[in-house]
Amino acid sequence: MTIQSFHPPVRTLMGPGPSTVNPRILEAMSRPTLGHLDPVFVTMMDEMKVMLRYAFNTNNELTMPVSAPGSAGMEMCFVNLVEPGDKVIVCQNGVFGGRMKENVERSGGSAVMVEDAWGTAVDPDKLRAALQANPDAKVVAFVHAETSTGAISDAKTIAALAHEHGCLVIADTVTSLAGSPLLVDEWELDAVYSGTQKCLSCVPGLSPVTFSKAAIERVTTRKSKVQSWFLDLNLILGYWGGGSKRAYHHTAPVNTLYALHEALVILQEEGLENSWARHQKNHNALRAGFEAMGLQFVVPEGERLPQLNAVSVPEGVDEAAVRSILLKEYNLEIGAGLGAMAGKIWRVGLMGYASSQTNVLFCLGALDAVLSSMRAPIISGVAVDAARAVYK
Ligand SMILES: *Cc1c(COP(=O)(O)O)cnc(C)c1O
């Protein structure tokens, strides 16, 4: 057998990520590869840092993409800020808080967990109590937008509490960046990581990060070496840091960086506030459709992410079968539940380029048809009209 070129089907990606990539970004990626120290490439890197600062709402000098997916940005924050023996308070309200705990422990720190029910926001009162009970804590970590459940937490309040108690703040903004208001400087977030494959609608594989002065000071005054060579900020600064004397650290994923550059140009063209508003509007329409059908949102109103809509599966419905039909017959991907929510919910993403009126109506129509054919207990034939009414 001769293996042929791979031609993926064209899907509509409305799961928890990756989201459908804007065709402009795919085109940018196919441009000629440059050397990673080529002066023309270095100019592009400098532009990218400027545009990332815009996306994060920060003036932080140290703002750059890590050459690996969001999980690597997470790891970079923890391995650099946490030294062996450090106590870190981790707020957990879903899957990603659990990964933060792993990162703390693998960095030699000890994690104090502040747990909230999955599907709700982080409760600042519980964090306050944990800070009072652990005056020796050095860092507070939390997930701004929990993609596993669709809940958004109050980053500003969490960061203010942490700083009152002398802690630095690590924030996971993988799903919030470009989708929901995120004000890194105003909220005083110290170490922030994100991803390219969610609301930036770029290809997966990069993790934009930004570090405050206080965070950098913590890193440069460490007593022990960072345990990861690849993610050690002290070394990466030699490549991504300003100035003309850029030294080889690793070969940057050149074409993937072209993709991110284009994604950020697109974000600038639309405007950050307009991007947030678009995500909110499409969420409102999808929500009207879901509620008209009789589907229930998992997250209470006021704590819902517009870009990740978690709804409960109707009684007696095989949720995996529904996703499988949507994929095979509609080329439409929606997400399943994770952990305790597996089998009980769907996660419908409206991220970046995929957050559009066309996709909202398509998804509602498809889900309505598939559920109706299964004789699921929903109200048929009303969802699309309910969503259209929101756009009128
Ligand atoms: C997707 C996601 C990550 C991980 O990003 P990858 O690019 O998959 O490594 C981390 N945190 C949150 C909240 C996410 O949604």
The ligand as an SDF file (V2000), in Angstrom:
LIG
                    3D

 15 15  0  0  0  0  0  0  0  0999 V2000
   -7.0590   24.1220   26.5900 C   0  0  0  0  0  0  0  0  0  0  0  0
   -6.6780   24.5590   27.9540 C   0  0  0  0  0  0  0  0  0  0  0  0
   -5.3870   24.3500   28.4790 C   0  0  0  0  0  0  0  0  0  0  0  0
   -4.3370   23.5710   27.7530 C   0  0  0  0  0  0  0  0  0  0  0  0
   -3.9960   24.0740   26.5160 O   0  0  0  0  0  0  0  0  0  0  0  0
   -3.3270   23.0790   25.4400 P   0  0  0  0  0  0  0  0  0  0  0  0
   -3.0700   23.9740   24.2760 O   0  0  0  0  0  0  0  0  0  0  0  0
   -4.3180   22.0070   25.1920 O   0  0  0  0  0  0  0  0  0  0  0  0
   -2.0800   22.5390   26.0360 O   0  0  0  0  0  0  0  0  0  0  0  0
   -5.1130   24.8440   29.7350 C   0  0  0  0  0  0  0  0  0  0  0  0
   -6.0420   25.4890   30.4600 N   0  0  0  0  0  0  0  0  0  0  0  0
   -7.2880   25.6980   30.0040 C   0  0  0  0  0  0  0  0  0  0  0  0
   -8.2730   26.4310   30.8380 C   0  0  0  0  0  0  0  0  0  0  0  0
   -7.6390   25.2330   28.7370 C   0  0  0  0  0  0  0  0  0  0  0  0
   -8.8770   25.4270   28.2760 O   0  0  0  0  0  0  0  0  0  0  0  0
  1  2  1  0
  2  3  1  0
  2 14  2  0
  3  4  1  0
  3 10  2  0
  4  5  1  0
  5  6  1  0
  6  7  2  0
  6  8  1  0
  6  9  1  0
 10 11  1  0
 11 12  2  0
 12 13  1  0
 12 14  1  0
 14 15  1  0
M  END
$$$$
